[in-house]
Amino acid sequence: MRYLTRFVSLAAISAAIFAVPGSAQKTTGPKATYAMDVSTMSGMGMGTMMGGGLGALMGGGGDSYMLDLRLTSITPSPTQPEKGDHFFMPTAKMGKSVPLLGDSPGKPAKVERDYNPQGMEKPKGRLLMFWGCYAKAPKGQPFIIDFAKLPNAQMPAGMPAQMRGYQAAAAARDANAAWWPNSSNGKQPRSGSSLRGDHRIASGFTPEIKFAVANDYMASLKVNPMEQMGAILLGWNSVPTATGYAAWAMGGMQNAGKGGDMVMWTSANNRDSGVGMDWLSPAEVVRQITAKNVMPPTQKSCAIPAEAKAAAGGMMFGSMNAFGPEENFAFPPKPTDPKVVWNIDWTAKVRFRAFASFMTGMGGMGGMAGMEGADDEGEGEAPKPKPKKKCKGPMGIPIPGTNC
């Protein structure tokens, strides 16, 4: 699965990294950028995403690792499609290298990377939005969007900013890039692999990139949803390198085409905040904790309001991010003399997170969805329900990091 939010311009990346307030040093480039997203996945369906069977779908597949790699050039490649290789240390258990591939000229972008809402039916019913960690919804909740009153099927202004941006982000396809996983190779790393040490990226359309990673896959995040006084109490283990947590959940998706109510909840303190549904830098996490849109690393519980649970019919599908460290590299090194122009050949960013999904309202199934080893109470076995069809988010929009 490819995260749509990766499709940002090279100029935006450069501005974010190098626009240091008060700095008079001039820069050029970078000629190329490299992004390496490192996830530890656990919970409902994570094993299935990595190629597991039914046992993985029901939470028995254990933890999984996911890498997402992207190489981008500031200039068009002399050969199409773009090709490159990421070379690993033996401890990564990824083989000598994995291939980075771009799209062939004139070939449409793959469905899993581009979301095209054209031809989408106008949604029916209502969307009920809840937010914040409350056992009982406070005054002003839920915020209700009645699709029947909308002039068309466009994303309403009241939807979280993150979801409103999917359509635009999906259309921003970069023609000068190569990525992995791809159609040639997509086998994700197995438990026991390590990313620490040297990495080398070589291609015919960018400078050679070399850097050494100090961090490694984060410990897994285990979420245990339990019913408490009509609300849903989420409890989770403390992830050692986590900088903050964010959770969201959805329910009533089976009503999307029947005119019924769908429910959306986020742990953020702001109704319109899409913060937490993808990646956040450590600095941004600190800022969002202050704004109460991200939970601090010391927090280990959060409640989904009873009103949200009741409106969803008791069953909700949820996810949580534990944001982690980030490493940034650039070559050549920045000159110590601020009067010297910094001519940057390349930059690289390595981001870490732990991601967990969970299900509530399935006779204890939520607690079974990846709770092995968690430090919360309520562990236990439960009968496995019949497999469900693949679910979708509101209006068919997939939930980041999941099959929904």
C-alpha positions in Angstrom: 0.0 0.0 0.0 1.3 3.4 -0.9 0.6 6.5 1.2 -0.8 9.3 -0.8 0.7 12.0 1.4 4.2 11.2 0.1 3.4 13.1 -3.1 4.8 16.5 -2.1 6.9 18.7 -4.3 10.6 18.7 -4.1 10.5 22.4 -3.5 8.3 21.9 -0.4 10.7 19.3 1.0 13.7 21.6 0.4 11.9 24.5 2.1 10.9 22.5 5.1 14.4 21.2 5.7 16.6 24.2 4.9 14.6 27.3 5.5 16.1 28.0 8.9 14.9 31.3 10.4 17.7 33.8 10.8 20.1 31.9 8.6 21.8 34.0 5.9 23.6 31.1 4.3 22.7 30.5 0.6 22.0 27.1 -0.7 21.5 25.3 -4.0 19.8 22.0 -4.7 19.3 19.4 -3.6 19.7 17.5 -6.9 17.9 14.5 -5.4 16.0 13.5 -2.3 15.4 10.1 -0.7 12.6 9.1 1.7 12.6 6.0 3.8 9.5 5.4 5.9 9.9 2.6 8.5 6.8 1.2 10.2 6.2 -1.5 12.8 2.6 -2.9 12.1 0.4 -4.8 14.5 -3.3 -5.6 15.1 -6.2 -6.5 12.9 -5.3 -7.3 9.3 -1.6 -6.3 9.5 -0.4 -9.8 8.8 -2.7 -10.1 5.8 -1.3 -6.9 4.3 2.2 -8.5 4.5 1.1 -11.6 2.8 -0.3 -13.7 5.7 -3.4 -15.8 5.6 -6.7 -15.8 7.6 -4.9 -16.2 10.9 -3.0 -13.0 10.2 -6.3 -11.3 9.4 -7.8 -12.3 12.8 -4.8 -10.9 14.7 -2.7 -14.1 14.9 -0.1 -13.1 12.4 2.1 -11.2 14.9 3.9 -8.0 14.2 5.1 -7.0 10.7 7.6 -4.5 9.4 6.9 -2.2 6.5 9.3 -0.2 4.4 8.3 2.5 1.9 11.2 3.9 -0.2 11.2 6.8 -2.7 13.9 8.4 -4.8 13.2 11.7 -6.5 15.3 13.8 -8.9 15.0 17.5 -9.5 15.5 17.0 -13.2 13.9 14.5 -15.6 15.6 11.1 -15.9 17.5 10.5 -19.2 16.0 7.0 -19.3 12.4 6.0 -18.6 11.1 4.5 -16.5 13.5 5.6 -13.7 15.4 2.8 -12.1 17.6 2.5 -9.0 18.7 0.2 -6.2 18.8 0.4 -2.4 21.6 -1.6 -1.0 21.3 -2.9 2.6 23.5 -4.5 5.3 23.1 -8.3 5.7 21.3 -7.7 9.0 18.4 -6.1 7.2 17.5 -9.5 5.7 16.4 -7.8 2.5 18.9 -9.4 0.2 21.7 -7.5 -1.4 19.4 -4.8 -2.7 15.8 -4.0 -3.6 14.9 -2.3 -7.0 13.5 1.2 -7.2 11.2 1.6 -10.2 9.2 4.5 -11.7 6.2 4.5 -14.1 6.8 3.9 -17.8 6.2 7.0 -20.0 2.5 7.5 -20.7 1.5 4.7 -18.4 -1.2 5.7 -15.9 -0.3 5.7 -12.3 -1.2 2.6 -10.4 -4.6 2.5 -8.6 -3.0 1.9 -5.2 -1.1 5.2 -5.6 -3.7 7.4 -7.1 -7.2 8.0 -5.9 -9.6 9.1 -8.6 -13.1 10.1 -7.3 -14.6 10.7 -10.8 -17.8 8.8 -11.2 -18.2 8.3 -7.5 -21.8 8.2 -6.4 -23.2 10.9 -4.2 -23.0 9.6 -0.6 -26.2 9.0 1.3 -27.2 9.5 4.9 -25.1 11.4 7.4 -21.6 11.5 8.9 -21.4 12.0 12.7 -18.1 13.4 13.8 -16.8 13.0 17.4 -13.4 14.1 18.8 -11.4 14.0 22.0 -10.9 11.5 24.8 -14.3 11.6 26.5 -16.4 8.8 28.0 -19.4 11.0 27.3 -19.5 13.3 24.3 -19.4 17.0 25.5 -21.8 19.6 24.3 -21.5 20.4 20.6 -20.8 16.8 19.6 -21.4 15.2 17.3 -20.9 17.5 14.4 -23.3 16.3 11.7 -22.8 16.4 7.9 -26.0 15.5 6.0 -24.9 14.4 2.6 -28.4 14.9 1.2 -27.9 18.6 1.7 -24.6 18.8 -0.2 -24.7 20.0 -3.8 -22.3 17.2 -4.9 -20.1 14.4 -3.7 -17.1 16.6 -3.0 -15.4 16.4 0.4 -17.4 18.7 2.7 -15.6 21.5 4.5 -16.3 19.9 7.9 -14.2 16.8 7.1 -10.8 16.5 8.7 -8.1 18.4 6.7 -6.1 15.2 6.2 -8.9 13.5 4.3 -9.9 16.6 2.4 -6.3 16.7 1.0 -6.3 13.1 -0.4 -7.8 14.0 -3.7 -5.3 16.8 -4.4 -2.4 14.8 -3.0 -3.2 11.8 -5.2 -3.2 13.9 -8.3 0.3 15.2 -7.6 2.2 12.4 -9.3 5.9 13.1 -9.6 7.3 12.1 -13.0 11.0 12.1 -11.8 10.8 9.4 -9.1 11.3 5.7 -8.4 10.0 3.8 -5.5 9.7 0.4 -3.6 7.7 -1.7 -3.1 6.7 -2.0 -6.8 5.5 -4.5 -9.3 9.0 -6.0 -9.6 9.5 -6.6 -5.9 7.5 -5.9 -2.8 8.4 -8.5 -0.2 8.6 -6.8 3.1 11.2 -7.5 5.8 10.5 -10.1 8.4 10.8 -10.0 12.2 14.4 -10.1 13.3 15.7 -7.8 10.6 17.6 -4.6 11.5 18.1 -1.3 9.6 21.0 0.0 11.7 24.1 0.6 9.7 25.1 1.7 6.2 22.7 2.2 3.3 23.5 3.0 -0.3 21.2 4.2 -3.1 22.5 4.1 -6.7 20.7 5.0 -9.9 21.3 6.4 -13.3 19.3 9.6 -12.7 20.6 10.8 -9.3 23.9 11.1 -7.4 24.9 8.2 -5.3 23.4 8.5 -1.8 25.1 7.0 1.3 24.1 7.3 4.9 24.2 5.3 8.2 21.0 4.8 10.2 21.3 4.9 14.0 17.7 4.0 14.9 15.8 0.8 14.2 12.3 -0.6 13.9 10.2 0.6 16.8 8.7 -1.8 19.3 5.2 -2.8 18.4 2.1 -0.9 19.6 -0.6 -3.0 21.2 -4.1 -1.5 21.6 -6.7 -3.0 23.8 -10.3 -1.7 23.4 -12.6 -2.5 26.3 -16.2 -1.5 26.9 -16.6 0.7 30.0 -19.9 2.3 31.1 -21.1 2.3 27.5 -17.9 4.0 26.2 -14.9 2.3 24.6 -11.8 2.6 26.6 -8.6 2.3 24.6 -5.6 1.1 26.5 -2.1 0.6 25.0 1.4 -0.3 26.0 4.2 2.3 26.3 6.4 2.3 23.2 9.9 3.2 24.4 10.9 5.5 21.5 7.4 7.0 20.9 7.2 10.8 20.9 3.4 10.9 21.0 0.2 9.0 20.0 -2.9 9.6 17.9 -5.9 7.4 17.4 -9.0 7.4 15.2 -11.9 5.1 14.6 -14.9 4.7 12.2 -18.2 2.9 12.4 -21.4 2.4 10.5 -19.6 2.0 7.2 -22.1 -0.7 6.2 -24.6 2.1 6.1 -22.7 4.2 3.6 -24.9 3.3 0.7 -28.2 2.8 2.6 -28.8 6.2 3.8 -27.8 5.5 7.4 -25.3 7.1 9.7 -21.6 6.7 9.5 -19.4 7.7 12.5 -15.9 9.1 12.7 -13.9 9.7 15.8 -10.4 11.1 16.4 -8.4 11.5 19.6 -7.5 15.1 18.5 -8.9 18.0 20.4 -9.9 19.7 17.2 -12.8 18.5 15.1 -11.2 19.5 11.8 -7.8 18.2 12.6 -6.5 15.4 10.5 -3.3 15.4 12.5 -2.0 11.9 13.4 -3.4 9.9 10.5 0.0 9.6 8.8 3.5 10.8 9.7 4.7 13.6 12.0 8.2 14.9 12.7 9.3 15.0 16.4 9.1 18.8 16.3 5.6 18.7 14.9 4.6 16.1 17.5 5.7 18.5 20.2 3.7 21.3 18.7 0.6 19.2 18.3 0.8 17.9 21.9 0.7 21.5 23.0 -2.4 22.0 20.9 -3.8 18.8 22.4 -4.2 17.2 19.0 -1.6 14.5 19.8 -1.4 12.6 23.0 1.9 12.8 25.0 4.2 9.7 25.2 3.3 9.3 28.9 -0.4 8.7 28.1 -1.7 5.1 27.9 -5.5 5.4 27.6 -8.2 7.3 25.8 -12.0 6.9 25.7 -14.2 6.9 22.6 -17.5 8.5 23.7 -20.5 6.2 24.4 -22.6 8.2 22.0 -20.1 7.4 19.2 -20.2 3.7 20.0 -24.0 3.7 20.1 -24.3 5.6 16.8 -21.9 3.1 15.2 -24.0 0.2 16.3 -21.3 -0.9 18.7 -18.8 -2.0 16.1 -15.9 0.3 15.2 -12.7 -0.2 13.3 -9.8 1.9 14.6 -6.1 2.7 14.2 -3.4 4.3 16.2 0.0 5.8 15.4 2.9 5.9 17.8 5.2 8.5 16.3 8.9 7.9 16.5 12.3 9.4 15.8 13.5 10.9 12.5 16.9 11.1 10.9 18.0 13.6 8.3 21.1 13.5 6.1 22.6 15.8 3.5 25.7 15.8 1.2 28.0 17.5 1.2 28.0 18.6 4.8 26.9 22.1 5.5 29.9 24.6 5.4 30.8 26.1 8.8 31.3 29.5 7.2 27.8 31.0 6.7 29.2 33.1 3.8 30.0 30.0 1.7 27.2 28.7 -0.5 26.0 25.3 0.4 25.7 23.4 -2.9 23.6 20.3 -1.9 23.8 17.2 -4.0 21.2 15.2 -2.1 19.2 14.9 1.1 17.7 11.8 2.8 15.0 11.4 5.5 14.3 8.3 7.5 11.1 8.3 9.6 9.9 5.8 12.2 6.5 4.9 13.6 4.6 2.1 15.1 1.0 1.5 13.8 -1.7 -0.6 15.3 -5.3 -1.4 14.2 -8.1 -2.7 16.3 -11.8 -3.7 16.2 -14.4 -3.2 18.8 -17.8 -4.8 19.4 -16.9 -8.3 18.4 -17.2 -10.2 21.6 -13.7 -9.5 22.8 -12.2 -9.6 19.4 -10.8 -6.1 19.8 -8.6 -7.1 22.7 -7.4 -10.1 20.8 -6.2 -8.0 17.9 -2.6 -7.9 18.7 -2.5 -7.7 22.5 0.2 -10.4 23.1 2.7 -9.0 25.4 0.8 -5.8 26.2 1.1 -4.5 29.7 -2.7 -3.8 30.0 -5.2 -6.2 31.6 -8.0 -7.9 29.6 -6.0 -10.3 27.5 -7.7 -13.5 26.5 -8.8 -15.8 23.7 -12.1 -15.4 21.8 -13.8 -17.4 19.0 -12.8 -16.2 15.6 -15.7 -14.7 13.7 -16.3 -15.4 10.0 -14.1 -13.3 7.7 -15.6 -10.1 6.6 -15.4 -8.4 3.2 -12.8 -5.7 2.7 -14.1 -2.5 4.3 -14.0 1.0 3.0 -13.8 4.3 4.6 -16.3 7.1 4.1 -17.2 7.5 0.4 -14.8 4.8 -0.5 -11.7 6.6 0.7 -9.1 4.2 2.2 -8.0 4.7 5.8 -4.2 5.4 5.8 -2.0 2.4 6.7 -4.9 -0.1 6.4 -6.8 -2.1 3.8 -9.9 0.1 4.4 
